[in-house]
Amino acid sequence: MTEYGRVSLVGAGPGDRGLITLKGMDCVRQADVIIYDSLISASILNEARLDAELIYAGKRSSHHHLRQEETNALLVEKAKEGKYVVRLKGGDPFIFGRGGEEAAELAGNGIPFEIVPGISSSYSAAAYAGIPVTERGTASSFHVITGHESDEKGVNAIHYDTLAREEGTLVFLMGLANLPVIAKELVRNGKPSDTPAAVIGNGTTARQQVCVGTLADIAGKAVEQKIAAPAVTVVGSVVNLREIIRWYGGRPLSGKRILITGTRAMAAGMMPVLEAQGAETVAMSLIETVPLPENELQELGTAVKNIRNYAWIVFTSINGVRLFFDFCIKNGADARNLANIRFAAIGAETRHSLEEHGYHADFMPSRYTGEVFAEEWLGQMAGRTPDEIGQVLLVRAKKAGSAIPDAFRKAGIRFTDAAVYHTVMDARRAEDLNRLVGEMDYVTAASSSAADALSEMLEDTGRLQELPVRVIAIGPVTAAECERKGIRVYRTAETYSAQGICDTILKDCGG
């Protein structure tokens, strides 16, 4: 008997990357294949395995990347290959998400599957707009209705006569185009025309728009305020509570979408800093650091065996710190041999990573570049002979700048240049990048490698010259690489760190 793989139909939530469930995120991290829609947060895919296959099956209104029948067939095909497939859907799979059709297709083909419910926009978008769909003394129930009916059901599938009599809150999903008809039919069937109503576009994201009115004027106001799909319409007296309990937004970077293109480690450090100021971050790691195979670590292995011969260890990144100590543990190195060694770290994040391993940086340059490090470190060593300074172990990427080695050679410093990782481009994100980059307010370039990948993955290398997107480079070296690749840099951070990038954006926004 052929052994099939399995499928998880996962609700990714309404748009805010933090509103996916823990189980849903676990599924994403374990998947062999992820088939995803356009309404999910692109940051969620940053948690996928580097070898996972990512397939965009986006749907929005009448625009379909894959037809539903093709998506169903793809789920079956990938599962029959013995793979673990995650179908990642906006909101909840079973609330107007056609998850039932997909589950039935899987069941009909004998494919094991599970349903992982998600947070639905039917109540979460309203919550982010400051509107509770139920409230004691105001609305004891809420009713969710699709505002975009299938043609197969006929024009009278929505029973407006019944809905108009309901005392609870009415929530219409996917009904922006039909809003004039919805409002008109509710009034025609007895709902008072002054019933409060609200339309929430792109709920729970930085692009969230909220339009408030009554059934008499809500359709016109939504057009005037250019509310965009996907949108949720809320009808009922609970809408009046928005003026009392509205909470979302109001921070310095609220309403700003910022694309983060660096490695996962860089993104993980940058997202909380920007989000603390209200920004919506979209993590799209176009590059990733990969440890070198064992047969390319001979230089490091020899250095670790003779670690007592070194006076300094220089780390240029958090990746170098992590991989160095991982190597030491894996190869049974005795941590006591590091007792008399001094450490140098380029960058606050690198220093913090070193501290997490129980060691403090004895030196960190004022600016986080190889050139500045070499100048300031050698300046601190002034007056000492190379023998007095001792031997230096430089732990870094395979392809790295020559500023530090060149300066060491010129000064006669004895050193070992030990590579522990290399950087690769994650071409799987190219489609998402081209689809989403025009929707961003800012794009961050946190390394020269990220700048190279950004340039290479865009369908037109000079595309960012024309888009209304502001590129923020983490420092002058990265800025120079961006410009060399045809990417116009809007600002360069004065401090070469996540906080430096955040401060640059805050300053641009008047914060």
Residue pairs with C-beta under 8 A, 6 or more apart in sequence:
2 80
3 82
4 79
4 80
4 82
4 110
4 111
4 112
5 32
5 78
5 79
5 80
5 81
5 82
5 83
5 84
5 85
5 111
5 112
6 79
6 84
6 85
6 111
6 112
6 113
6 114
7 75
7 79
7 84
7 85
7 86
7 87
7 106
7 111
7 112
7 113
7 114
8 27
8 31
8 84
8 85
8 86
8 87
8 113
8 114
8 115
8 116
9 87
9 89
9 93
9 99
9 102
9 103
9 113
9 114
9 115
9 116
10 20
10 24
10 27
10 28
10 86
10 87
10 88
10 89
10 93
10 116
10 118
11 20
11 21
11 24
11 89
11 90
11 91
11 92
11 93
11 97
11 116
11 117
11 118
11 119
11 120
12 20
12 24
12 36
12 37
12 39
12 40
12 41
12 44
12 88
12 89
12 90
12 91
12 118
13 19
13 20
13 21
13 24
13 40
13 41
13 90
13 91
13 118
13 119
13 124
13 204
14 39
14 90
14 91
14 119
14 120
14 121
14 124
14 125
14 203
14 204
15 39
15 40
15 41
15 90
15 121
15 202
15 203
15 204
15 205
16 41
16 128
16 204
16 205
16 280
17 41
17 43
17 44
17 281
17 283
19 119
19 124
19 204
20 28
20 41
20 44
20 118
20 119
21 116
21 117
21 118
21 119
23 116
24 116
24 118
25 44
25 47
27 86
27 116
28 34
28 44
28 45
28 47
28 48
28 86
28 88
29 47
29 48
29 49
30 49
30 84
31 48
31 49
31 52
31 84
31 85
31 86
32 49
32 52
32 53
32 78
32 83
32 84
32 85
33 52
33 53
33 55
33 78
33 83
33 84
33 85
33 86
34 45
34 48
34 52
34 53
34 54
34 55
34 85
34 86
34 88
35 55
35 57
35 71
35 74
35 75
35 78
35 85
35 86
35 87
35 88
36 45
36 54
36 55
36 56
36 57
36 58
36 87
36 88
36 89
37 57
37 58
37 59
37 88
37 89
37 90
38 56
38 58
38 59
38 60
38 65
38 90
38 435
39 58
39 60
39 90
39 91
39 230
40 88
40 89
40 90
41 282
42 282
42 283
42 284
42 432
42 436
43 271
43 281
43 282
43 283
43 284
44 88
45 54
45 284
45 429
45 432
46 264
46 267
46 283
46 284
46 285
48 54
50 288
50 290
50 426
53 78
53 428
54 428
54 429
55 74
56 65
56 431
56 432
56 435
57 65
57 66
57 70
57 71
57 74
58 64
58 65
58 66
58 435
59 65
59 68
60 229
60 230
61 177
61 229
66 74
68 98
68 101
71 87
71 102
72 101
72 102
72 105
73 105
75 85
75 87
75 102
75 105
75 106
75 111
76 105
76 106
76 109
76 111
78 85
79 85
79 106
79 109
79 111
80 109
80 111
87 93
87 99
87 102
89 97
89 99
89 118
90 97
90 118
90 121
90 230
91 97
91 118
91 119
91 120
91 121
91 122
92 99
92 117
92 118
92 119
92 120
93 99
93 102
93 103
93 115
93 116
93 117
93 118
94 100
94 115
94 117
95 120
95 122
95 144
95 173
96 146
96 173
96 174
99 115
103 113
103 115
106 113
107 113
120 144
121 173
121 203
121 204
121 230
121 232
122 133
122 142
122 144
122 171
122 173
122 232
123 133
123 142
123 171
124 203
124 204
125 200
125 203
125 204
125 208
125 232
126 132
126 133
126 171
126 198
126 200
126 203
126 232
126 234
127 133
128 200
128 203
128 204
128 208
128 248
129 198
129 200
129 203
129 208
129 210
129 234
129 242
129 246
129 248
130 241
130 242
130 243
130 244
130 245
130 246
130 247
130 248
131 198
131 200
131 234
131 238
131 239
131 241
131 242
132 238
132 241
132 245
133 139
133 142
133 169
133 171
133 234
133 238
134 140
134 141
134 142
134 168
134 169
134 238
135 238
135 241
138 236
138 237
138 238
138 241
139 167
139 168
139 169
139 236
139 237
139 238
140 167
140 168
141 166
141 167
141 168
141 169
142 168
142 169
142 170
142 171
142 236
143 163
143 166
143 168
143 169
143 170
143 171
144 171
144 173
145 158
145 163
145 170
145 171
145 172
145 173
145 175
146 158
146 172
146 173
146 174
146 175
147 172
147 173
147 174
147 175
147 176
147 178
147 179
147 182
147 233
148 173
148 174
148 175
148 177
148 178
149 155
149 157
149 158
150 157
158 185
160 185
160 186
160 188
160 189
161 189
161 190
163 170
163 186
163 189
163 191
164 186
164 187
164 189
164 190
164 191
165 190
168 236
169 234
169 235
169 236
169 238
170 186
170 234
170 235
170 236
171 232
171 233
171 234
171 235
172 179
172 182
172 232
172 233
172 235
173 232
174 229
174 230
174 231
175 182
175 231
175 233
176 199
176 201
176 222
176 227
176 228
176 229
176 230
176 231
176 233
177 229
179 199
179 218
179 219
179 222
179 233
180 219
182 233
183 197
183 215
183 216
183 218
183 219
186 195
186 215
186 235
187 193
187 215
187 216
191 215
191 235
192 215
193 214
193 215
193 216
194 214
194 215
194 216
195 214
195 215
195 235
195 236
195 237
196 212
196 213
196 214
196 235
196 236
196 237
196 238
196 239
196 240
197 212
197 213
197 214
197 215
197 218
197 233
197 234
197 235
197 236
197 239
198 210
198 211
198 212
198 213
198 218
198 233
198 234
198 239
198 242
199 210
199 211
199 218
199 221
199 222
199 227
199 231
199 232
199 233
199 234
200 208
200 209
200 210
200 211
200 231
200 232
200 233
200 234
201 207
201 208
201 209
201 210
201 211
201 227
201 228
201 229
201 230
201 231
202 208
202 209
202 228
202 230
202 231
203 230
203 231
203 232
205 257
205 280
206 254
206 255
206 256
206 257
206 279
206 280
206 441
207 228
207 255
207 257
207 280
207 439
208 248
208 249
209 225
209 226
209 227
209 228
210 242
211 218
211 221
211 222
211 225
211 227
212 221
212 239
212 242
213 220
213 221
215 235
218 233
222 231
248 254
249 255
249 278
250 278
251 277
251 278
252 277
252 278
252 506
252 509
252 511
253 274
253 277
253 278
253 279
253 505
253 506
253 509
253 511
254 278
254 279
255 278
256 278
256 279
256 280
256 441
256 442
256 505
256 509
257 279
257 280
257 281
257 282
257 439
257 440
257 441
257 442
258 274
258 279
258 280
258 281
258 282
258 440
258 441
258 442
258 443
258 444
258 505
259 282
259 284
259 436
259 437
259 440
259 442
259 443
259 444
260 266
260 267
260 270
260 271
260 274
260 281
260 282
260 283
260 284
260 285
260 444
260 446
261 284
261 285
261 286
261 287
261 443
261 444
261 445
261 446
261 450
261 453
261 454
262 270
262 285
262 286
262 287
262 444
262 445
262 446
262 447
262 450
263 285
263 287
263 288
263 289
263 319
263 423
263 447
263 450
264 283
264 285
264 288
265 289
265 318
265 319
266 285
266 446
266 447
266 450
266 498
267 281
267 283
267 285
269 318
269 349
269 498
270 281
270 444
270 446
270 498
270 501
270 502
271 281
271 283
273 498
273 499
273 501
273 502
274 281
274 498
274 501
274 502
274 505
275 281
277 502
277 506
277 511
279 505
282 436
282 440
284 429
284 432
284 433
284 436
285 426
285 429
286 425
286 426
286 429
286 433
286 450
286 453
286 454
286 457
287 423
287 424
287 425
287 426
287 447
287 449
287 450
287 453
288 423
288 424
288 426
289 319
289 397
289 421
289 422
289 423
289 424
290 421
290 422
290 423
290 424
291 323
291 326
291 420
291 421
292 398
292 419
292 420
292 421
292 422
296 398
296 419
297 327
297 420
299 416
299 417
299 418
299 419
300 324
300 327
300 395
300 418
300 419
300 420
301 327
301 331
302 416
303 310
303 393
303 416
303 418
304 327
304 328
304 331
304 333
307 333
307 337
307 338
307 341
307 393
308 337
308 340
309 391
310 341
310 390
310 391
310 392
310 393
310 416
311 341
311 342
311 389
311 390
311 391
311 392
312 341
312 342
312 343
312 344
312 389
312 390
312 391
312 392
312 393
313 324
313 338
313 341
313 342
313 343
313 344
313 392
313 393
313 395
314 343
314 344
314 345
314 346
314 373
314 377
314 392
314 393
314 394
314 395
314 396
314 404
315 321
315 324
315 343
315 344
315 345
315 346
315 350
315 353
315 354
315 395
315 396
316 346
316 347
316 350
316 370
316 373
316 394
316 395
316 396
316 397
316 400
316 404
317 346
317 347
317 350
317 396
317 397
318 347
318 349
318 350
318 352
318 353
319 397
319 420
319 421
320 350
320 395
320 396
320 397
320 420
320 421
321 345
321 350
321 353
321 354
321 357
321 395
322 353
323 395
323 420
323 421
324 395
324 420
325 357
327 333
327 420
328 335
338 359
342 362
342 363
343 354
343 359
343 360
343 361
343 362
343 363
344 361
344 362
344 363
344 364
344 373
344 377
345 351
345 353
345 354
345 361
345 363
345 364
346 364
346 365
346 368
346 369
346 370
346 373
347 364
347 368
347 496
347 497
348 364
348 368
348 497
348 499
349 497
349 498
350 361
351 361
351 364
354 360
354 361
355 361
363 376
363 377
363 380
365 372
365 373
365 376
365 377
366 372
366 376
367 475
367 495
367 496
368 475
368 496
368 497
369 403
369 475
369 476
369 477
369 496
370 400
370 401
370 403
370 404
371 403
373 403
373 404
374 403
374 404
374 406
374 407
374 408
375 407
378 407
378 411
378 413
381 389
381 411
386 411
386 412
386 413
386 414
389 413
390 414
391 414
391 415
391 416
392 408
392 413
392 414
392 415
392 416
393 415
393 416
393 418
394 404
394 405
394 408
394 415
394 416
394 417
394 418
395 418
395 420
396 417
396 418
396 419
396 420
397 419
397 420
397 421
397 422
397 423
398 419
398 421
398 422
399 422
399 423
400 419
401 477
405 415
405 417
408 415
423 449
425 449
425 452
425 453
425 456
425 457
426 453
427 457
429 457
430 457
433 454
433 457
433 458
434 457
434 458
434 459
437 443
437 458
437 463
437 464
437 467
437 469
438 467
438 468
438 469
440 469
441 469
441 470
442 469
442 470
442 471
442 472
442 490
442 505
443 454
443 464
443 469
443 470
443 471
443 472
444 471
444 472
444 474
444 501
445 451
445 454
445 471
445 472
445 473
445 474
445 478
445 479
445 482
445 487
445 489
446 474
446 478
446 501
447 474
447 478
448 477
448 478
448 481
450 478
451 473
451 478
451 481
451 482
451 485
451 487
452 481
452 485
454 464
454 482
454 485
454 487
455 461
455 482
455 485
455 486
455 487
458 464
461 485
461 486
462 486
464 471
464 486
464 487
464 488
465 486
465 487
465 488
470 490
470 491
470 508
471 482
471 487
471 488
471 489
471 490
472 489
472 490
472 491
472 492
472 493
472 501
472 504
472 505
473 479
473 482
473 489
473 491
473 492
473 493
474 492
474 493
474 496
474 497
474 500
474 501
475 492
475 493
475 496
476 492
478 492
479 489
479 492
482 488
482 489
483 489
490 508
491 504
491 505
491 508
492 504
493 500
493 501
493 503
493 504
494 500
494 503
494 504
495 503
